[in-house]
Amino acid sequence: MTEPHDVPDLAGLVEAVREFLATDVADATTGRVHFHARVAVNVLAMVERELRLGPDQAVAHAARLADFGVADDATLAAAIRSGALDGRWDAVKALVAASVADKLAVANPAYAAPADPSEG
């Protein structure tokens, strides 16, 4: 597909702003401004991950929902509440776990990393 916009693309613009905040702003400030710069860096990193992962995640999520014959999360939740999926709990749990893993991959991939068996 031919994109309508030239370089830099949206991901490149977000990356440039994130890097500016992480280096020029965060490194040159202290206190409240430094904290807010770090928060902004983290938010922009989430935006970058969603731009990169979101389209494939949306396709995969739609396919998982289609396996249950529902079009969206609200309809899935209604089917769960009504008991319509009581015989498919393992599949429902797998769908929910996959959805949570996708969200964590965007929001904070460190939370999605498997636990180190040597810890604990």
Buried (B, 14 or more C-beta within 10 A) or exposed (E): EEEEEEEEEEEEEBBEBBEBBBEEBBEEBEEEEBEBBBEBBBEBBBBBBBBEBBEEBEEBBEEBBEEBEBEEEEEBEEBBEEEBBEEBEEEBEEBBEBBEEBBBBBBBBEEBEEEEEEEE
